[in-house]
Amino acid sequence: MNAGGNGEQQTRGSIISQSNTRARGQIAASALTGAVVGLAAVIGWRYASPRQFIDFGYSAREISGHDSGYFFTFDYLQSVAGPRWFPELLVLPLVGVLIGAVMGLAALVVPAPVSGWRTTAVQVVSALLIGAGMGLVVALYARQVQPALLIQPVKDPSFVPTDTDIGSLSAVRGAPPYLDMSPELVYFPLVGAFCAAIVRIILESIRRMIRS
């Protein structure tokens, strides 16, 4: 009787241990997914968010009463520096880890077997929510903190404007590439969800390769 009871306890302990291992693995995978999407969010903030142009080397002067400003002429605008990488390169991936960990914990609440379509569905939905949530966060952040680009007006009599220069007064020579993804509140979550799904598929493929 005691031997049977000990065997049952060992089996139960083994099942609990396996369940805890799977739970830790799922939370870790979700957190890693959030971190990668957070890194993608940094790139989206820097290259696809509306930019703030800061005139380098000029200061506003009082022109009438309490108004201030200045006038200048230029042939083209030259990029001096920016947009910055920090602290966004540190903060956004950490936010992604937090979102991923929370979603990983939430997914554990959903009853699902060890394997099967329900488990796969839970993982897919979790990844999509992680990506969409991170995309929404960076879209809202970009509305409050626009990537700043330091520019300098340049006078050059030999300058010959291109079609881009003529078609856009905001064209800045030497600036990092810019991808217009407005409205950000729509496209950032969609792209984030897509990135998260790709990351989760890669992680699941690696896990299966290790186990086989």
C-alpha positions as CSV (number, residue, x, y, z in Angstrom):
1,M,0.0,0.0,0.0
2,N,2.8,2.4,0.9
3,A,4.7,1.5,-2.3
4,G,1.6,2.2,-4.3
5,G,1.0,5.5,-2.5
6,N,4.6,6.6,-3.0
7,G,4.4,5.8,-6.7
8,E,1.2,7.8,-7.1
9,Q,2.8,10.8,-5.3
10,Q,5.9,10.5,-7.5
11,T,3.7,10.5,-10.6
12,R,1.7,13.5,-9.4
13,G,4.9,15.3,-8.5
14,S,6.3,14.5,-12.0
15,I,3.2,15.9,-13.7
16,I,3.3,19.1,-11.6
17,S,7.0,19.5,-12.4
18,Q,6.4,19.1,-16.1
19,S,3.5,21.6,-15.9
20,N,5.7,24.2,-14.1
21,T,8.4,23.7,-16.7
22,R,5.9,24.3,-19.5
23,A,4.6,27.4,-17.7
24,R,8.1,28.8,-17.3
25,G,8.8,28.1,-21.0
26,Q,5.7,29.8,-22.2
27,I,6.3,32.9,-20.1
28,A,9.9,33.0,-21.3
29,A,8.9,32.6,-24.9
30,S,6.3,35.4,-24.5
31,A,8.8,37.7,-22.8
32,L,11.4,37.1,-25.5
33,T,8.7,37.7,-28.2
34,G,7.9,41.0,-26.5
35,A,11.6,42.0,-26.4
36,V,12.1,41.3,-30.1
37,V,9.0,43.3,-31.0
38,G,10.2,46.0,-28.7
39,L,13.4,46.3,-30.7
40,A,11.3,46.4,-33.9
41,A,9.3,49.2,-32.2
42,V,12.5,51.2,-31.7
43,I,13.1,51.0,-35.5
44,G,9.5,52.0,-36.2
45,W,9.7,55.0,-33.8
46,R,12.9,56.2,-35.4
47,Y,12.1,55.6,-39.1
48,A,8.3,55.6,-39.4
49,S,7.1,58.1,-36.8
50,P,6.4,61.8,-37.7
51,R,9.5,63.7,-37.1
52,Q,10.2,67.0,-35.3
53,F,12.7,69.3,-37.1
54,I,14.9,71.4,-34.9
55,D,16.9,74.2,-36.6
56,F,20.5,73.8,-35.6
57,G,22.5,76.9,-34.7
58,Y,19.6,79.4,-34.7
59,S,17.8,81.0,-31.8
60,A,14.5,82.8,-31.8
61,R,14.6,86.5,-31.6
62,E,11.9,88.9,-30.5
63,I,10.3,90.6,-33.5
64,S,7.3,92.4,-32.2
65,G,5.9,92.6,-28.7
66,H,5.9,89.1,-27.1
67,D,6.2,87.3,-30.4
68,S,9.5,85.7,-31.4
69,G,10.9,84.1,-34.5
70,Y,13.3,84.6,-37.3
71,F,13.6,84.4,-41.1
72,F,16.2,82.7,-43.2
73,T,16.8,81.7,-46.8
74,F,18.3,78.5,-47.9
75,D,18.9,76.3,-51.0
76,Y,18.4,73.0,-49.1
77,L,18.2,71.6,-45.6
78,Q,21.0,69.4,-44.4
79,S,20.7,66.8,-41.6
80,V,23.1,67.4,-38.7
81,A,22.1,64.7,-36.2
82,G,19.3,62.5,-35.0
83,P,16.9,61.0,-34.5
84,R,18.3,59.5,-31.3
85,W,18.5,55.9,-30.3
86,F,18.6,56.2,-26.5
87,P,16.7,55.8,-24.2
88,E,14.2,54.2,-26.6
89,L,16.6,51.4,-27.4
90,L,16.6,50.4,-23.8
91,V,13.1,51.4,-22.7
92,L,10.9,50.0,-25.5
93,P,12.3,46.4,-25.4
94,L,11.8,46.4,-21.6
95,V,8.2,47.4,-22.1
96,G,7.9,44.6,-24.6
97,V,9.3,42.1,-22.1
98,L,6.7,43.3,-19.6
99,I,3.8,43.0,-22.0
100,G,5.1,39.6,-23.1
101,A,5.4,38.3,-19.5
102,V,1.9,39.6,-18.7
103,M,0.4,37.9,-21.7
104,G,2.3,34.7,-21.0
105,L,0.8,34.6,-17.5
106,A,-2.6,35.4,-18.9
107,A,-2.4,32.6,-21.4
108,L,-1.8,30.1,-18.6
109,V,-5.2,30.9,-17.2
110,V,-6.8,29.6,-20.4
111,P,-7.5,25.9,-20.0
112,A,-5.8,23.9,-22.8
113,P,-4.3,20.5,-23.3
114,V,-0.5,20.0,-23.5
115,S,-0.7,19.9,-27.2
116,G,-3.3,20.3,-29.9
117,W,-5.1,23.0,-31.8
118,R,-6.3,24.8,-28.6
119,T,-2.8,25.2,-27.4
120,T,-1.6,26.4,-30.8
121,A,-4.5,28.9,-30.9
122,V,-3.7,30.2,-27.4
123,Q,-0.1,30.7,-28.4
124,V,-1.0,32.5,-31.7
125,V,-3.5,34.8,-30.0
126,S,-1.1,35.6,-27.3
127,A,1.6,36.5,-29.8
128,L,-0.7,38.6,-31.8
129,L,-1.8,40.5,-28.7
130,I,1.8,41.1,-27.6
131,G,2.7,42.5,-31.0
132,A,-0.5,44.6,-31.3
133,G,-0.1,45.9,-27.7
134,M,3.5,46.9,-28.3
135,G,2.6,48.6,-31.6
136,L,-0.1,50.6,-29.8
137,V,2.3,51.6,-27.1
138,V,4.9,52.9,-29.5
139,A,2.3,54.7,-31.6
140,L,1.0,56.5,-28.5
141,Y,4.6,57.2,-27.4
142,A,5.4,58.7,-30.8
143,R,2.6,61.2,-30.4
144,Q,4.1,62.5,-27.2
145,V,7.8,62.1,-28.1
146,Q,8.5,62.7,-31.7
147,P,11.9,61.6,-33.1
148,A,13.9,64.9,-33.4
149,L,16.0,65.6,-36.4
150,L,18.6,68.4,-36.1
151,I,18.7,70.3,-39.5
152,Q,20.8,73.2,-40.8
153,P,19.8,75.5,-43.7
154,V,22.5,75.6,-46.4
155,K,23.0,78.3,-49.0
156,D,24.7,76.9,-52.1
157,P,24.6,78.8,-55.4
158,S,25.7,75.7,-57.3
159,F,22.8,73.6,-55.9
160,V,20.5,72.1,-58.5
161,P,17.2,70.9,-56.9
162,T,16.0,67.4,-57.8
163,D,12.3,66.4,-58.2
164,T,12.2,65.3,-54.6
165,D,13.5,68.7,-53.4
166,I,10.9,70.5,-55.6
167,G,8.0,68.3,-54.5
168,S,8.6,68.4,-50.8
169,L,9.6,71.5,-48.8
170,S,10.4,69.1,-45.9
171,A,13.0,67.1,-47.8
172,V,16.2,67.0,-45.8
173,R,19.5,65.9,-47.4
174,G,21.5,63.3,-45.5
175,A,18.6,62.4,-43.1
176,P,17.9,58.8,-42.2
177,P,15.3,57.1,-44.3
178,Y,11.7,57.8,-43.5
179,L,8.7,55.5,-44.1
180,D,5.3,57.1,-43.8
181,M,3.0,54.7,-41.9
182,S,0.3,57.0,-40.9
183,P,-2.1,56.5,-39.3
184,E,0.3,55.0,-36.8
185,L,-2.5,53.9,-34.4
186,V,-3.6,51.5,-37.1
187,Y,-0.5,50.3,-38.9
188,F,1.9,50.1,-35.9
189,P,-0.3,47.5,-34.1
190,L,-0.8,45.6,-37.3
191,V,2.9,45.4,-38.1
192,G,3.6,44.6,-34.4
193,A,1.2,41.7,-34.5
194,F,2.8,40.4,-37.7
195,C,6.3,40.6,-36.2
196,A,5.3,38.9,-33.1
197,A,3.7,36.0,-35.0
198,I,6.9,35.5,-37.0
199,V,9.0,35.6,-33.9
200,R,6.7,33.0,-32.2
201,I,6.8,30.7,-35.2
202,I,10.6,30.8,-35.2
203,L,10.8,30.1,-31.4
204,E,8.4,27.2,-31.8
205,S,10.4,25.8,-34.7
206,I,13.6,26.0,-32.6
207,R,11.9,24.3,-29.6
208,R,10.7,21.4,-31.8
209,M,14.1,21.0,-33.4
210,I,15.7,20.8,-29.9
211,R,13.2,18.3,-28.7
212,S,13.4,16.0,-31.8
